[in-house]
Amino acid sequence: MLSAAEDLDEVDGRRLRRTQNRTAVVQALVELFGEGVYQPSTAEIAERAGISPRSLFRYFDDVDDLHRAAIDSQLERAQPLLELDVSPDAATRTKIDRIVDARVRLFETIEPAARAGRVAAHRRPVVAATLDESRSYLRGQLRRLFARELDGPRAALLPAVDALCSFESYELLRVHQGLSRPKTVAALTAALTQLLDPGGRL
């Protein structure tokens, strides 16, 4: 018969293994995303994580839960990149430079998970909701940062500014148009400047 201490050690051991296996599954899915496998089978995920396919859903409710965990892990990793070291009172050109640099660094970091999330969103409502939350946060960041530039009638420019600062625009420029990082930064900076400070008055 096990003592109370041995019982506690056994429970702690099971919890540790569960945490380690859950982390391994999430990491496996993130690695597959990074390799361009955006809709891997459960067998592929389990094999990469080093567990059996049957045990995969001991750690997650379903495939939606697993995908959300993988995307959340990447968003958590990218959290420091969401911080902008610039005040809304700064010069418009300074704010544009900072937001372009911040968004490009953010999208470079979350690129695999961002693509996977967009692939899965139309089939997985949980993933779609996570993307909507992220987009809403990033749009709110722009609204606060450029409150002066988007005051009054110019508030109608926010959707265009938001579109330029989105992952979709980044991917269009970097992947589909084949622009280098510096040229992507230059293109976004020029477009935002035309929208927000065309005459250099702000």
C-alpha positions in Angstrom: 0.0 0.0 0.0 1.3 3.4 -1.0 1.9 6.1 1.7 0.3 9.5 1.4 3.6 11.0 0.3 4.0 8.3 -2.4 0.4 8.9 -3.5 1.2 12.6 -3.8 4.4 11.9 -5.8 2.5 9.7 -8.2 -0.2 12.3 -8.7 2.5 15.0 -9.3 4.3 12.7 -11.7 1.1 12.2 -13.7 0.4 15.9 -13.8 4.0 16.6 -15.0 3.7 14.0 -17.7 0.4 15.4 -18.8 1.8 18.9 -19.0 4.9 17.7 -20.9 2.8 15.7 -23.4 0.4 18.5 -23.9 3.3 20.9 -24.6 4.9 18.4 -26.9 1.7 18.1 -28.9 1.3 21.9 -29.3 5.0 22.2 -30.3 4.6 19.4 -32.8 1.6 21.2 -34.4 3.5 24.5 -34.5 6.5 22.8 -36.1 4.2 21.3 -38.8 2.8 24.7 -39.4 6.3 26.0 -39.9 6.9 23.4 -42.5 3.8 24.4 -44.4 1.6 21.6 -43.2 -1.4 23.6 -42.2 -3.9 20.7 -41.9 -1.9 17.8 -40.5 -3.7 14.6 -39.6 -3.9 13.5 -36.0 -1.5 10.6 -36.9 1.1 13.2 -38.1 0.8 15.3 -35.0 1.0 12.3 -32.7 4.0 10.9 -34.4 5.9 14.3 -34.3 5.0 14.6 -30.6 6.1 11.1 -29.8 2.8 9.8 -28.5 0.2 7.4 -29.9 -2.7 8.8 -32.0 -5.2 7.3 -29.5 -3.7 9.3 -26.6 -3.7 12.7 -28.4 -7.1 13.7 -27.2 -6.3 12.9 -23.6 -4.8 16.3 -23.6 -7.3 18.3 -25.8 -11.0 18.3 -26.1 -11.0 18.1 -29.9 -9.1 19.3 -33.0 -10.4 22.8 -32.5 -9.0 22.9 -29.0 -5.7 21.7 -30.2 -5.5 24.3 -33.0 -6.5 27.1 -30.6 -3.8 26.0 -28.2 -1.2 26.1 -30.9 -2.2 29.5 -32.1 -2.5 30.9 -28.6 1.1 29.6 -27.9 2.4 31.6 -30.8 0.4 34.7 -29.8 1.8 34.4 -26.3 5.3 34.2 -27.7 4.6 37.3 -29.8 3.1 39.3 -26.9 6.2 41.5 -26.3 6.1 42.5 -30.0 2.7 44.0 -29.5 4.1 46.8 -27.3 4.7 50.1 -29.1 7.4 52.3 -27.7 5.8 55.5 -29.1 3.2 57.9 -27.8 0.0 59.0 -29.7 1.3 62.5 -29.3 4.5 61.7 -31.3 5.0 63.0 -34.9 3.0 61.1 -37.5 6.0 59.9 -39.4 7.6 58.6 -36.2 4.4 56.6 -35.4 4.2 55.2 -38.9 7.8 54.0 -38.7 7.2 52.4 -35.4 4.0 50.6 -36.3 5.4 49.3 -39.6 8.5 48.0 -37.9 6.4 46.4 -35.1 3.9 44.8 -37.4 6.5 43.3 -39.7 8.4 41.9 -36.7 5.2 40.5 -35.3 4.1 38.9 -38.5 7.6 37.4 -39.1 7.3 35.7 -35.7 3.7 34.3 -36.0 3.8 33.7 -39.8 3.3 29.9 -39.7 0.5 30.0 -37.1 -1.1 33.0 -38.8 -1.4 31.1 -42.1 -2.6 28.0 -40.4 -5.3 29.9 -38.6 -6.6 31.5 -41.8 -6.7 28.1 -43.5 -8.6 26.5 -40.6 -10.9 29.5 -39.7 -13.7 28.7 -42.2 -14.0 25.1 -40.8 -13.3 25.8 -37.1 -15.4 28.4 -35.4 -13.1 28.5 -32.3 -10.1 29.4 -34.5 -12.2 32.0 -36.4 -13.1 33.6 -33.0 -9.5 33.8 -32.0 -8.6 35.5 -35.2 -11.4 38.0 -34.8 -10.2 38.8 -31.3 -6.6 39.4 -32.6 -7.8 41.5 -35.5 -10.0 43.6 -33.2 -7.1 44.2 -30.8 -4.7 45.2 -33.6 -7.3 47.5 -35.1 -7.9 49.1 -31.7 -4.2 49.7 -31.3 -4.2 51.7 -34.6 -7.2 53.7 -33.6 -5.5 54.7 -30.4 -2.1 55.4 -31.9 -3.5 57.5 -34.8 -6.3 59.2 -32.9 -5.2 62.6 -34.0 -4.8 61.7 -37.6 -8.1 59.9 -37.7 -10.2 62.6 -36.0 -13.5 63.7 -37.4 -14.3 62.8 -41.1 -10.8 61.2 -41.4 -12.0 58.4 -39.2 -13.3 56.8 -42.4 -9.6 56.0 -43.2 -9.3 53.6 -40.3 -10.4 50.5 -42.4 -7.8 51.2 -45.0 -5.1 51.8 -42.4 -6.1 48.6 -40.7 -6.0 46.7 -44.0 -2.4 48.0 -44.8 -1.2 46.9 -41.3 -2.7 43.4 -41.5 -1.1 40.1 -41.9 -2.8 39.7 -45.2 -1.1 42.8 -46.6 2.3 41.6 -45.2 1.9 38.2 -46.8 0.8 39.7 -50.2 3.9 41.9 -50.3 6.4 39.4 -49.0 5.1 36.2 -50.5 2.9 36.9 -53.5 4.8 40.0 -54.7 8.2 38.7 -53.6 9.3 41.9 -51.9 12.3 41.8 -49.6 11.8 42.9 -46.0 13.2 46.4 -46.6 11.0 46.9 -49.7 8.0 45.7 -47.8 8.7 48.2 -45.0 9.2 50.9 -47.6 5.9 50.1 -49.4 3.8 50.1 -46.2 5.5 53.2 -44.9 4.8 55.1 -48.2 1.2 54.0 -48.3 0.5 54.9 -44.7 2.1 58.2 -45.1 -0.1 59.0 -48.1 -3.1 58.2 -46.1 -2.2 59.7 -42.7 0.2 62.6 -43.5 0.3 63.3 -47.2 1.4 66.9 -46.8 3.8 66.3 -43.9 1.6 68.6 -41.8 1.1 66.3 -38.8 
